[in-house]
Each structure stands twice: as structure tokens, then as C-alpha cells.
């Protein structure tokens, strides 16, 4: 056991529920204890206690579990005072913390003198001392790491503690992507439309106030992926669509070279904004007043109460947005209010400038006030929170949720993908295109940046070299003498079967290159004598793709199965035996590596780790015919899955930045009008289904959803991965 790693893992837990679960399991393994919760929301003045338990065999021996960094002595003494006030008898209290607490003996003696209560403090040092006590304690730690410690790249390795199995958000999101019919592309269009209109509000053509497209792009990208060139394409499309709508909500002013809102749109938006602003102000004033009433009873003065309210609202949506929104919209999941509110309030108050001696009382006042607002608030308070809940649901469905973001970041870090030439060759063809059209290029760059391990082996490289040899021969035999035919009328390029050849002529027509050899020289030496080495270096430098020799894989492939599969693939590929042999080798390599790495036995929610990244989906039909008895799961990962859910997906740092802007804000209310009415009902059903499943079934279901999303070609709710020369160019 690496004690330093254990200490680091423990002290980085900031979620009280995760640490509580770990502590219960650890103490049970170390001491054989069973725990019963003390008090709860219906127990007199003990209302608000969480993470407080007694031993099953002794109600007077109490255990308080805490991740707080604040003064532990004050927290312990406050707990003791509350317990005594409510008639609870204490023989001993054990304070359990994942932090290192200095002067433990002094604190214990001081509390004994002041309160006449025996106290033990088990902190990070106590766990370090006991983690190697037995196989049972070591297994608790190993299970904790597997379930909660998520690794991702940003770049460089980073870690976050998050229990993805038990949180309903991942379950609901994956199910929605697979089973629900909600049009996420339509939701994304609505979001972009709202952002465009919001940004154009200050414009007025009569006063010659317009905004350029660059300003609109910059604003929209603050709420989407900042480095995603596809956002440029989407904004262009939406600007065109909005201008052409019947009511023409926006206009392009040619003389001023910018976009603006016509008077009718400005009037409509101004009226709506005034209503929303009034709602926001009513919520803030009513909520602040309620909290001040509680603070006044405790004779505590807190400055900037409204700022505390905003921070709590934002943190609730960030930490538990799905179930909180489900409660407000559907009046369901009310247990999430009880379970999460106290931890949220503690986090916000601990990070505030409130004096340490007042923090405990302020926390109580905030908990009571917010609980009352959520359950019995005014019409304005409920309407405002429901509006933000609708906005949260919208962002959630578009993958803008911290838990969902962490999941896909962690998944990316675990994937090893053999990159097929159906991806590499289109990526090369995009070399001279504008970033907005580099779809395969951006797929590979984005996946590598996200932490996906991309590899090529000898069959892939050899096939790539062969493709360029055929390409070179074709150019000098058929194309060189008739270049003018293709350059004079660009439409003729569609008749050329080689996408790289089309890319060359397209680049030449635009003055990017003047000869075929100079075009090829951007990738490999034109005579192709050192093509294999050139491609290996190119792929590493350009996309971070690693080359692995067949001997490095250290796998055994059954020659009889390979021969049979090659024969079937040759038939399906019109007699292309060499291509069929390469495909058979890659397919069987993926399955062999899964067996070697025990990926089938791994019960994690992330599913299989080793895949072939290819667009050749027809091949898998033959694979199923030949190998179905031996390999039931696909070896192919969808390129559009990698493109949408990994390469273009927001990371959790970007999600946090967006939540800082939206929750709460006037824009957050503005966006609430675009949630389809049936979404909330589907979310409610999925949350309830998640609750009913035992833990092992949650894991199995998440794994099944994950691998289905990776492989099922019918799941195309987002952008398809088309090449410029196959789609846009022909149009």
C-alpha cells in the first residue's frame, strides 16, 4: 500500500456523503462497527444534523464524520451543545475527519474540561495507521478508488473524487441519449438562438448600433466550447435561419456591416426582460429578507446576504442540479433537499468571509430559511427557481453538467483506440482547409487532447503506405495530363474517387500548392521510399498517435479464425483480399487485447477500453456471422461518438465557468423558455428507475449504456462526422 497516495486520496475528498460511506465501510472492516443515524430533519433541534451516528449496540457512543477544514473544536462543541439541548446522553464522541488535525490531545483535553465529555479524534493520520491492518481494510480503500477516484487529462493527469455510479445524473443522461426521442440538435439550436438574441439586445439600427459576427461568436463561445470550430459553423447557420424567419427577429445591416435587432424584436425582448428582471428582484428581496429574519433572532449581522443567496443557488445547481430541478418541476426527489442542502450551505459559508465564531449559527439560519423557501416559498420564489431548473435541464441534456463532464473526461482517459485509415485519410485530406471544415482532423486532435490513447499498428501503416503508392501511380497515369479539366470546373472533382486527390486539386486551385509532389511532401517524402517511417513520425507529431509494433502487443491470434474471417471479409469487400486481411488482423487484435487486459472481467461503468476507430461499419456484420459465438460485443467505436461526446464535449472546468454565468442570472431565466414539455417527465421516470436499482445493477446498466453509445450506429442525435469533400463540397 502506497501510504502517501492513500493520504492524498483521503484529504482530497470534499463530498461529505462520499467520505461518510468510506468511513462506515472502513470502520466496519477495522472494528466491526455498525452505525445508526442520529436525529434528522424531524428530530427537534437536532434538525440539520448530518453525518452523525451512534453504534448499533450503544446509542450513547456517537460518531461525527466531517470533511470540513474549519476549526474542529468549535464544530465538536457545537454538536455536543445541540445533543445535550435535545436530551441526548453522550458517553463518548468520536470525531472522524479526512484532514490532518493538529494538537488533537489538546483539543480532546479542552473539551473534556469544558463539556465533561470524552472525545476521540480520528483524522488522516489514524486512517494511515490502520489502512494496512488487514485485507478487509485494504479492500475498502481499493473499492473506494475504483468507485470514486476519476482520472482525466487536461492536459497532464488530474483527479477528481466523484461517485458516478450512485449519482442519478449519469444514468439519466446516458438513458436519454439512447432511449429518449428528445432532439438534442434542436435544443442546441434553441440555445444558440437565445444567446444570439440576448447578445444583440443593446443594438439599434436607428442609432447605428450594430454588432459584428465576431462579437456574436465570442459571446456564444463563452457558453459553448471556446475552441470548437464547429460553433462558428452553427452560429453562421443560425444567423441565416433567424434572419429568414417570418417575423425576422434579427437583421443584417449592410451599410454598418453588423447584426442588429429590429424594433419589433427589441420591444418583445424588453417586455419579457422587464418581467424576468422583476421576478429576479422579487426572489432576491424576499429570500434575503427571510434569511435576515433568522439572523436577527440569533443576533448576528451578515453583510452581503444577497451574495450568499446567489452562491448557494449556484452551488445547489452545480452539485445536485438534476434532482433539485426534478423536485421543483415535478415535486419529486425531495430527499435531495434534505441530503444535499446542509453540505451545500456548509461549503458556501466555509468559503465566505463570515467570522469563524458566527459560521455555525449562520449555517443554521441559511438551512432553515432556504428549506422554507423551497417547500413553502412565495409564488415569485418558486417561479424563479423553476425557471432556473428548466435552464439547468436544458444545459444538462446538452452535456453541460459537472458529473456528466467528469464521466466523459474519465472515459476518454481510459480508451485505447486503433485508428483506421477510414479516419486517417480523410484527416489528411483536410490539411489545407479552414478549421471549420477540418472534422476528422479536429476529431483526432480533440480526442488526443482529451486523453484518449490513439495508436496505429503495422497493418494500418502498411495499408496507408499502399494507399499513397496507388494514389501516386493514379496521379501520374491518369490525372497529371488532365488537371486543367478538373481545375476549370470544380464540379468535375466529384468524379475523382480518391479523396486525397480531390484535396490536392482543391488546394492547387486556391494557390496553396502548385505541384502534386509538393502537396504529398506535406505528409511524406514524395518518392515514398521512406513512407512508413515518415507516416509514423507524422502521426505522432500531428495527432499524438503512437505506433506499436505487432510484437509489442504480445497477443496470440488463432490463424484458423483469422483465415475464416479474412475469407468472409474478402467476399463482402468485392475481392479485396489484402484489405480484408488487414481488417481481420485489426479486429482480432482488439479482441485479443481485451482478453489480455481482462476487460470483460472489469465491472467498471466505463465498459471496454480497447476499440477500433473506423467508419467501416459494414464489416461488423460479417464479424458477427463468423465470431458471434466467441465475441458478442462490437470491436468498433463510432467516430461520431468520439467526435461529439469526447472531442467536442465540455470539460468540468468549462462547465463551472458557464454555471458561474447562468446560475442565478437574468440570462439563466431567459434560457428557461426552450425546454420541451415532455423532458421533465422523462427525467423524473429515469431518476426513479435509478433509485430502484441495487448498486451492482446500476453499475451493469451504466456499462451497458456506455458501450451501446460507443457502438450503436442508429444513435445519431448530434453532429455526423462527414468529410468536406464528400458532403459540403458536392453541395
PyMOL commands that set and color helices and strands:
alter all, ss='L'
color gray80, all
select helices_A, chain A and resi 3-11+16-31+44-46+72-85+104-115+124-130+135-148+168-178+184-202+205-207+213-221+230-244+263-297+305-330+335-350+356-376+379-397+402-414+421-429+435-437+439-450+458-488+490-495+499-509+516-520+531-543+550-553+559-572+577-596+619-627+639-647+652-662+666-674+679-692+695-711
alter helices_A, ss='H'
color red, helices_A
select strands_A, chain A and resi 35-37+52-55+58-66+92-97+118-122+149-153+157-161+251-253+258-260+416-419+453-457+546-548+610-613+636-637
alter strands_A, ss='S'
color yellow, strands_A
deselect
rebuild
show_as cartoon
